[in-house]
Amino acid sequence: MTRHLILMRHAKSDWGSAGQRDHDRPLNARGRAAAKALGRWLKAHGTLPDQILCSSAVRTQETCALLGLAVTPEILRTLYLADPPEMLAELQAATGQCVLMLGHNPGIADLAMELLGDPPDHERFGDYPTGATLLARFDIADWAGLRPGTGEVETFVIPRELV
């Protein structure tokens, strides 16, 4: 059995409001355009999630909404600035065949590196810029069997390559 993971960092956020809490920062115009482009790319690629795990931050929720997917996301406070063990625990409890996880750096970049047997040959994979998206597959019957180092890269993309 194969499971698919879409591991996405939120799109570019706005830093314009002094005193605004980090959790409440929205996307900026470039981020909104990137999120829409990523949604078009996912649809064209044919890899669509049947489950979405999304950080509770405004910027991740806005990224998720602008993807234009027909799945209601699970909004999880545990994914806000989560580290890899917290993210892995959420994934191991997932039930979808293809799961989209939307989160933040540095956790999302670190998790991507930990999950893959071999990282993609992409110059930006190591820093996982805003909107970076990894598609990976795992030969597991269910997410409870997810282990580090077992994922195979399908593709990796950054918004700059799409807009």
C-alpha positions in Angstrom: 0.0 0.0 0.0 1.2 3.5 -0.8 0.5 6.7 1.1 1.3 10.2 -0.3 2.3 13.3 1.6 2.2 16.9 0.5 4.5 18.8 2.9 4.0 22.6 2.3 5.3 25.6 4.1 2.9 28.5 4.2 3.2 31.2 1.5 4.9 34.6 2.0 3.5 36.5 5.0 3.0 40.1 5.7 5.3 41.8 8.3 3.7 45.2 7.9 1.8 45.6 11.2 3.9 46.7 14.2 2.9 44.8 17.3 1.0 42.1 15.5 1.3 38.7 17.1 3.2 36.2 14.9 0.3 33.8 15.0 -2.0 36.5 13.5 0.1 37.5 10.5 -1.7 37.2 7.1 -0.2 36.6 3.7 1.1 39.5 1.6 0.1 40.0 -2.1 3.0 37.8 -3.3 2.0 35.1 -0.9 -1.6 35.1 -2.0 -0.5 34.8 -5.7 1.9 32.0 -4.7 -0.8 30.0 -2.8 -3.2 30.2 -5.8 -0.3 29.1 -8.1 0.4 26.1 -5.8 -3.2 25.1 -5.9 -3.2 25.1 -9.7 0.0 23.2 -9.7 -1.3 20.5 -7.4 -4.4 20.1 -9.5 -2.4 19.9 -12.7 0.0 17.4 -11.1 -3.0 15.2 -10.1 -1.9 14.8 -6.5 -4.8 16.0 -4.4 -5.2 15.4 -0.7 -8.1 13.7 0.9 -7.0 15.0 4.3 -5.4 18.4 5.3 -3.6 19.0 8.5 -3.1 22.8 8.9 -1.4 24.9 11.5 -3.7 27.3 13.3 -1.7 30.4 12.2 -3.6 32.9 10.0 -0.9 32.6 7.2 -1.2 28.8 7.0 -5.0 28.9 7.0 -5.0 31.6 4.3 -2.5 29.6 2.2 -4.8 26.5 2.6 -7.9 28.4 1.6 -6.3 29.9 -1.5 -5.2 26.5 -2.8 -8.8 26.0 -3.8 -9.0 22.3 -2.7 -12.3 20.6 -2.0 -11.2 19.3 1.5 -12.0 20.9 4.8 -8.8 21.3 6.7 -8.2 20.1 10.2 -6.9 23.2 12.0 -4.3 22.2 14.6 -2.7 24.4 17.2 -0.1 21.7 17.7 1.3 22.4 14.2 1.9 26.1 14.9 5.7 26.4 15.0 5.9 22.6 15.6 9.1 20.7 15.7 9.6 17.4 13.7 8.5 15.0 16.5 5.2 16.9 17.0 4.6 17.0 13.2 5.5 13.3 12.9 3.0 12.4 15.7 0.2 14.3 13.8 1.1 12.5 10.6 1.1 9.1 12.4 -2.5 9.7 13.5 -3.6 10.7 10.0 -6.2 8.7 8.1 -6.1 9.9 4.5 -4.5 8.2 1.6 -2.9 11.5 0.5 -2.3 14.0 3.3 -1.4 17.7 3.0 0.4 19.1 6.0 0.8 22.9 6.1 3.3 24.3 8.6 6.2 26.5 9.4 10.0 26.6 9.3 12.3 25.4 10.7 10.1 22.4 11.6 8.7 21.7 8.1 12.2 21.8 6.5 13.6 19.5 9.2 10.7 17.1 8.9 11.1 16.9 5.2 14.8 16.1 5.5 14.1 13.5 8.2 11.3 11.7 6.3 13.2 11.2 3.0 15.6 8.4 2.2 17.3 10.8 -0.4 16.5 14.5 -0.6 15.6 16.0 -3.9 18.2 17.5 -6.1 16.9 21.1 -5.7 19.1 24.0 -4.6 16.3 25.4 -2.3 15.3 22.1 -0.5 17.7 22.8 2.4 16.1 26.2 3.3 12.6 25.3 2.3 11.5 28.8 1.4 7.9 30.1 1.8 5.5 28.1 -0.3 8.0 25.2 -0.8 6.1 22.0 -1.5 7.3 18.4 -1.3 5.4 15.5 -2.8 6.6 12.2 -1.3 5.3 8.6 -1.2 5.7 6.0 1.5 5.2 2.3 1.2 3.1 1.9 4.3 -0.4 0.5 5.0 -1.3 3.3 7.3 0.3 6.5 8.7 0.9 4.8 12.0 3.8 3.0 10.3 5.5 6.2 9.1 9.2 6.2 10.0 12.0 8.7 9.3 14.1 7.9 6.2 11.4 5.9 4.4 10.0 8.5 2.0 10.6 8.7 -1.7 10.5 12.1 -3.5 8.0 12.5 -6.2 8.8 16.2 -6.7 9.7 19.4 -5.0 8.7 22.9 -6.1 8.9 26.5 -4.9 6.4 29.2 -6.0 9.0 31.2 -7.9 9.0 28.3 -10.4 5.2 28.6 -10.9 4.5 32.3 -11.1 
